[in-house]
Amino acid sequence: MLLDHLAKADITVDSFWTERWAAYSTQAFSEQKLAASKALATWSMMLVEEAKLKADLQNTEFNVAEFSKRYDHTTRAQELTTKALEKSNAQKKGLVDKVEELENALDYHKAENSGLKEERLQLERRTKEAVKVGVENFRNQFEFTQNYKNIQAFFVNFGARQILSELKELHPSLDLSALDADYPALEEAGEEATQPLTDGA
């Protein structure tokens, strides 16, 4: 009976542990399956996230490349602008220097013209004074010059010849030979009477 009891007890123990192991195996398998499912889901999400990150990285690289191009273009444009500005500043400086040079030359010519104008005014004043003095001297001394005497003789002789000519027409028989001798015709009066404006006293 003891053996029977022990045999029954062994059967009971084996069944117990078999059931326990089956239950544990089932639970472990379920847990491992669940864990594998979660791991697969996580792996899938990681792949999706990786793809998204790769896309973002490509977009970022593209944006960086575009920015680099724009930066290069901007840098080149800035360099060209700087060179153009430097050239413009150099031209501006040249123009400023030229304007200053012209202004200095203009000031110099203004001063020179002012001096020449003053000299001209002084010369005009001295010329007017000299002419005035000369005219006054001529007026004061003219009647004592030979020119004045020649002019006076010329007009006296001219007037007398006019009168004699009229008298001869009115009185053809009148003897005017003495007056003809005193007042000869112009062509016979000589160079001194016909050219009264010669130089000399």
Secondary structure, DSSP 8 states (H G I E B T S, - for coil): -HHHHHHHHHHHHHHHHHHHHHHHHHHHHHHHHHHHHHHHHHHHHHHHHHHHHHHHHHHHHHHHHHHHHHHHHHHHHHHHHHHHHHHHHHHHHHHHHHHHHHHHHHHHHHHHHHHHHHHHHHHHHHHHHHHHHHHHHHHHHGGGSHHHHHHHHHHHHHHHHHHHHHHHHH-TTS--HHHHHHS--HHHH-HHHH-TT-S--
